[in-house]
Each structure stands twice: as structure tokens, then as C-alpha cells.
Amino acid sequence: MDMTSPGRPADRFLASTHEVTNVARELVDYNLYREDAALVEAVRREGAAWADDALARFGALVGRAEYLELGALANRFPPELDSHDRFGNRVDLVRFHPAYHALMKTAIEHGLHSSPWTDPKPGAHVARAAHFYLHTQVEAGHGCPITMTFASLPSLRTTPALAGLWEPKVTARVYDPRNVPDAAKQGLTVGMAMTEKQGGSDVRANTTRAHPIGAEGPGEPYELVGHKFFVSAPMCDAFLVLAQAKAGLTCFLLPRWRPDGTKNPLQLLRLKRKMGNVSNASSETELRGALAWMLGEPGHGVRTIIEMVAMTRFDCMVGSSAGQRAAVAQALHHCSLRSAFGALLNRQPLMQNVLADLVLESEGALALTMRMARALDQRADPHEDLLARLCTPIGKYWICKRTPNHAYEAMECIGGSGVMEDSPMPRLFRESPVNAIWEGSGNVQCLDVLRAMRRTPAVVDAFFAELAPARGASARLDRWVVDLQRDLGDEDDAEYRARGVVDRMALALQAALLVRHAPAAVADAFCASRLDSAGPRNYGTLPSGADCAAIIARATPRA
Ligand SMILES: Cc1cc2nc3c(=O)[nH]c(=O)nc-3n(C[C@H](O)[C@H](O)[C@H](O)COP(=O)(O)OP(=O)(O)OC[C@H]3O[C@@H](n4cnc5c(N)ncnc54)[C@H](O)[C@@H]3O)c2cc1C
């Protein structure tokens, strides 16, 4: 009998049930930098054209399929805490999946934690922000210790004796995750511990106490007793910690190990079970006489640590802009391959409206973020310094707050498969609220904007000076700015109305940047859709006349 002849019964029963057609494929093996026109333009515009080649190499590296997989693995296998070893010794060891370590290694070896400090030059912050933006699209959780290490430098430098000891290893491009004393390592990471159970925004409520061991003052050793309710990346080699000293709330630098090689009792009680940011360990801790050196002036803890917090807030802008880019890239890619009712999704008018609107949001977020990166590069210029002071909280509030709905809409573009855990979308969605909440939640940012305007009125002049070059390019924007100018002077109920004011300031900044620098299709649609008073709107409600096809084409990555 001829077993290969067609039509035998087994063939019929084993016949494939269907052909898989009309589905997308993974968005992998593409250059995250080169395929992002808005990013390439922003890097050049804001002063880091010299980094173009390096960013292109980095974009190719992190866009490889096997590299993107690291992001999924680091989140599928979350960190675990071993408080003690099997013999009963306290070890406070957090174990991570190798994928997490691989991401940390790349980030540190590329200087994402330190390049503007080790190689300060025009565009250094812009180049570093662009690298961080690309790497965050692969995975956001590891960005927490990278950001904190990066951000710790300005605070460390308030006390030269400590900076001299710590800065070389904190900025070194060496990742050493071992749970051993800092003396045994060539590269160190730094975290921060401010939040306590009774207060996170209002750290003045901190009850952790600092007791001097001998002499008192900056650089001197103390013992800290108390607790910290959120300590992320607890495997860091040192932490900036707030505690009450005689003079009031003060900042301290607390190492994980004492110089004598014994464990410093910053004890990890448990790891938080988080809805997002899963690859990053966040712990609850107790400080049982932990050694720490005073950083900055006694009683000026907030002033000292705010140097660090300003940088972490900036990185929240970068991170949420990256989240938006990652989400819209997935949506654009999917809709360029999937058809429904006889046409590709990205050719259908209503889907074009949604996709283009998501792109506009992401372009506005990126433009503002990279503009602030330049302000950080040029802080010696008073205008840039004032801008950084005012517009970091504006951008942190606005961009982070816009991200969750953006992630959800991008997920919906993909349909049911976008909800599945083997798609990147659930991870992007669960990550999306985090930046808005930590490092000063939304209201706290808006109140900080008010504080800046009241204490340093020159920030308001700097803000309008920044908008001035855009005057005349869009009648809508001109009207928006005039109205804003009038309303900013109104102090009645200022705190109550703060969100509304900051929303308008953020949109003015974004629109001004886009009308000056983005293609007309992007700038026109942004102004037409965002600068009106029609009230709440969903994505996909761009007014008629928007050149959606051009907006979509510019942003769609070619894998
Ligand atoms: C994943 C994750 C990791 C974290 N890691 C760290 C870490 O490593 N180190 C660390 O120190 N902290 C960390 N935090 C804590 C975080 O910074 C705090 O949760 C945050 O600052 C808010 O503090 P809270 O939770 O005590 O909320 P609260 O301070 O109680 O605030 C609750 C709400 O009230 C609002 N609010 C506060 N004051 C006002 C006001 N005057 N007017 C109007 N509204 C107001 C806030 O905006 C917020 O929406 C982490 C948090 C998360 C989610």
C-alpha cells in the first residue's frame, strides 16, 4: 500500500485546521533610534548631534529580538528576597533574573547612570536622555536604580569629603551586583529612602532618628533608627536617607555594608507586590542603628535631597515619554499589518484618527522632554536654569499623567491580542501609572509649580520668553498664550485650580516646540486638537483636515 498517496484517512484527520493569515508579527530586529524620526530630530536640535552615531549603534543593539526579550524575562521572573541564608545569617539578598542583570550591565556600561557627570559637554544630558529613552522602551523597571544613581551626584557633591570617596565608583561604568562591601567593588549604585508609613509627599513627618556617634555635622557618622516604607532597588550599595537630627530633617548617605565589612542594619522586611514595575525590587525596611554619614547641612535634608529628586523627576519625563513611544510603536506596527473589513487598519479613517492622535501625544512628550534635557545642559545660562526649575514639575506632571490612557488606547488598537500577557502591552499599561505617582505625585508637582512662580517670579518671565519665538506660527497658540498670561496673574483659588493651569502651561510648551520644529502635519494637528476649549476628549477625535497619513507614516517603525 502506498502510504504517501494523498487522500488516505490519516491525512484527512491530521490535516491542518487553518492557515494563519492576516496577523502581525513581533516588532523586533529594528533600530529603535533610526526608526524614530522625532527622536533623531530632537537629538540634533537640542545639541547632541555628536551622539547620533552612538545612538544609532545603541538603537540597533537594543532593538534586536533577543535583547527585547530581556525586558519580558526580567518581568516574568520577579526578584525574590532572602532575608537570611540557610545558616540563619542576615543577608538581605535580593535575587534577580539574569535578564535584569543584563539590562543593568548594558545601561551602566553605556553610562546611562553617569555620562553627563563624567563627560560634561554641550548636549551631554540630551545624549544621555536619548539613550535612557531607548533603553526604557526595552524595560522600565531597571531604570529605577539607573536613574537614582545618576541623580545622586548633585546631592553627593554637597559634601565634598563624601563625594571624593564615592563619586569615582558611583560614576564608573562597571556593574557589580554582588552583595559585598563597596570597598570590594569598582562600580557602585545608589538608591534613596525618604518615604515612611505616615508620609511620603510630606517627608517632614519622617520619624527616623539620627544619633551622632561622635562629632556632629556634614560628613560625620551617625546611627539611624526607624523605618522606610518604600526603598526601591535595595541591592544598591548606598542610599540617600532622610532622618531627624537635632537641627531637624537631614540627609544622610547610608552604605549597605559598614567599612569594617559587617552588614549595616538597613534590614529588608519584605518586597512589595507591585502591579507594575515588577522587575524592580521595592522593599519595606527597618533601620536598626544603621551607620550613615551626614550629607549636606544639618536641618536642610529636603534642600539636599531635592537636588537628587529634581533629576529623578526629569527621568520620569524621559521614562513616560519612552513608554508612550513604545506603546504607539506597537500600535502603529500592528495596524500596518492587520486588515479588517477589507483594508489595512492604518488605512481606515477612524483608526488613522486614533493612531495619529497617539503619535501627536508621544511627539509632544518627547519634544518637551528633550528641551528640558538641553536646559539641564545649559544651567549656567539663567534662562535655562529658570526653565529647568519651572518646567521639570510641569513636564513630570503632564507627561506622566497622560501616559496610562495613552497605553490603554494603544492596547485597544491591537485588539484582543493586546490584552494578552505574551504581548508587551500589559507590561506597558501596568508600568504607565508609576512615574506619575512616585517622585512627587500629580498634585505635589502642580503645587511645586505654584511655589516656583511665587518664590521666583522670574520663572514666569522665562516661561513666556520660551514661548515667544513661536508667536505668529499658529493663531490658536497665540490666543492660548494670551489667555494663559492673563490667568497666571489670578491668585484666587490658585491651589484649587492648579492642575488646570499646569495643564495649559504644558500644552503651551509642547505646542510652541512643535510649531517651531515638527513637520506642519504634526504641529497643525496638535494645535487644532489640544488648544481649544471643547472640554474632555478621547483619543481619535482629531478635527477634520488633519494629515493623519503623514503623521502615521513618519512614526511607523519599519522592522
Ligand atoms: C513602585 C514605587 C517605588 C517607590 N520607591 C521609593 C523609593 O525608593 N524611595 C522612596 O523614598 N519612596 C519610594 N516610593 C514612594 C513614593 O515616592 C511615594 O509613594 C509618593 O511620594 C507619595 O507618597 P505617599 O504614598 O505617602 O502618598 P501621600 O503623600 O499620602 O499622598 C497621597 C495623595 O495625596 C496627594 N497630596 C499630597 N499632598 C497634597 C496636598 N497638599 N494637596 C493636594 N494633594 C496632596 C498626593 O499627590 C497623592 O496623590 C515608591 C513608590 C512606588 C509606587
Ligand as a Chemical Component Dictionary entry (heavy atoms), coordinates in Angstrom:
data_LIG
# 
_chem_comp.id                   LIG 
_chem_comp.type                 NON-POLYMER 
_chem_comp.pdbx_formal_charge   0 
_chem_comp.three_letter_code    LIG 
# 
loop_
_chem_comp_atom.comp_id 
_chem_comp_atom.atom_id 
_chem_comp_atom.alt_atom_id 
_chem_comp_atom.type_symbol 
_chem_comp_atom.charge 
_chem_comp_atom.model_Cartn_x 
_chem_comp_atom.model_Cartn_y 
_chem_comp_atom.model_Cartn_z 
_chem_comp_atom.pdbx_ordinal 
LIG C1  C1  C 0 6.835  51.485 42.895 1  
LIG C2  C2  C 0 7.202  52.506 43.904 2  
LIG C3  C3  C 0 8.508  52.603 44.328 3  
LIG C4  C4  C 0 8.872  53.579 45.245 4  
LIG N1  N1  N 0 10.187 53.678 45.637 5  
LIG C5  C5  C 0 10.541 54.602 46.559 6  
LIG C6  C6  C 0 11.903 54.726 46.985 7  
LIG O1  O1  O 0 12.797 54.030 46.502 8  
LIG N2  N2  N 0 12.199 55.640 47.928 9  
LIG C7  C7  C 0 11.243 56.453 48.472 10 
LIG O2  O2  O 0 11.578 57.270 49.321 11 
LIG N3  N3  N 0 9.953  56.363 48.088 12 
LIG C8  C8  C 0 9.585  55.468 47.145 13 
LIG N4  N4  N 0 8.267  55.369 46.751 14 
LIG C9  C9  C 0 7.272  56.149 47.441 15 
LIG C10 C10 C 0 6.708  57.303 46.665 16 
LIG O3  O3  O 0 7.686  58.273 46.426 17 
LIG C11 C11 C 0 5.510  57.809 47.454 18 
LIG O4  O4  O 0 4.514  56.820 47.389 19 
LIG C12 C12 C 0 4.978  59.130 46.928 20 
LIG O5  O5  O 0 5.909  60.138 47.193 21 
LIG C13 C13 C 0 3.644  59.507 47.554 22 
LIG O6  O6  O 0 3.701  59.399 48.943 23 
LIG P1  P1  P 0 2.577  58.568 49.741 24 
LIG O7  O7  O 0 2.487  57.229 49.120 25 
LIG O8  O8  O 0 2.896  58.623 51.185 26 
LIG O9  O9  O 0 1.244  59.324 49.452 27 
LIG P2  P2  P 0 0.724  60.661 50.173 28 
LIG O10 O10 O 0 1.857  61.563 50.469 29 
LIG O11 O11 O 0 -0.159 60.287 51.291 30 
LIG O12 O12 O 0 -0.133 61.300 49.011 31 
LIG C14 C14 C 0 -1.399 60.748 48.612 32 
LIG C15 C15 C 0 -2.003 61.672 47.570 33 
LIG O13 O13 O 0 -2.221 62.954 48.139 34 
LIG C16 C16 C 0 -1.717 63.947 47.273 35 
LIG N5  N5  N 0 -1.310 65.092 48.066 36 
LIG C17 C17 C 0 -0.297 65.170 48.950 37 
LIG N6  N6  N 0 -0.218 66.403 49.463 38 
LIG C18 C18 C 0 -1.199 67.131 48.895 39 
LIG C19 C19 C 0 -1.647 68.487 49.025 40 
LIG N7  N7  N 0 -1.025 69.338 49.833 41 
LIG N8  N8  N 0 -2.690 68.894 48.286 42 
LIG C20 C20 C 0 -3.307 68.049 47.425 43 
LIG N9  N9  N 0 -2.942 66.761 47.274 44 
LIG C21 C21 C 0 -1.903 66.316 48.005 45 
LIG C22 C22 C 0 -0.579 63.292 46.524 46 
LIG O14 O14 O 0 -0.334 63.953 45.276 47 
LIG C23 C23 C 0 -1.110 61.891 46.341 48 
LIG O15 O15 O 0 -1.910 61.830 45.187 49 
LIG C24 C24 C 0 7.892  54.433 45.792 50 
LIG C25 C25 C 0 6.567  54.330 45.355 51 
LIG C26 C26 C 0 6.222  53.388 44.424 52 
LIG C27 C27 C 0 4.800  53.313 43.959 53 
# 
loop_
_chem_comp_bond.comp_id 
_chem_comp_bond.atom_id_1 
_chem_comp_bond.atom_id_2 
_chem_comp_bond.value_order 
_chem_comp_bond.pdbx_ordinal 
LIG C1  C2  SING 1  
LIG C2  C3  SING 2  
LIG C2  C26 DOUB 3  
LIG C3  C4  DOUB 4  
LIG C4  N1  SING 5  
LIG C4  C24 SING 6  
LIG N1  C5  DOUB 7  
LIG C5  C6  SING 8  
LIG C5  C8  SING 9  
LIG C6  O1  DOUB 10 
LIG C6  N2  SING 11 
LIG N2  C7  SING 12 
LIG C7  O2  DOUB 13 
LIG C7  N3  SING 14 
LIG N3  C8  DOUB 15 
LIG C8  N4  SING 16 
LIG N4  C9  SING 17 
LIG N4  C24 SING 18 
LIG C9  C10 SING 19 
LIG C10 O3  SING 20 
LIG C10 C11 SING 21 
LIG C11 O4  SING 22 
LIG C11 C12 SING 23 
LIG C12 O5  SING 24 
LIG C12 C13 SING 25 
LIG C13 O6  SING 26 
LIG O6  P1  SING 27 
LIG P1  O7  DOUB 28 
LIG P1  O8  SING 29 
LIG P1  O9  SING 30 
LIG O9  P2  SING 31 
LIG P2  O10 DOUB 32 
LIG P2  O11 SING 33 
LIG P2  O12 SING 34 
LIG O12 C14 SING 35 
LIG C14 C15 SING 36 
LIG C15 O13 SING 37 
LIG C15 C23 SING 38 
LIG O13 C16 SING 39 
LIG C16 N5  SING 40 
LIG C16 C22 SING 41 
LIG N5  C17 SING 42 
LIG N5  C21 SING 43 
LIG C17 N6  DOUB 44 
LIG N6  C18 SING 45 
LIG C18 C19 SING 46 
LIG C18 C21 DOUB 47 
LIG C19 N7  SING 48 
LIG C19 N8  DOUB 49 
LIG N8  C20 SING 50 
LIG C20 N9  DOUB 51 
LIG N9  C21 SING 52 
LIG C22 O14 SING 53 
LIG C22 C23 SING 54 
LIG C23 O15 SING 55 
LIG C24 C25 DOUB 56 
LIG C25 C26 SING 57 
LIG C26 C27 SING 58 
# 
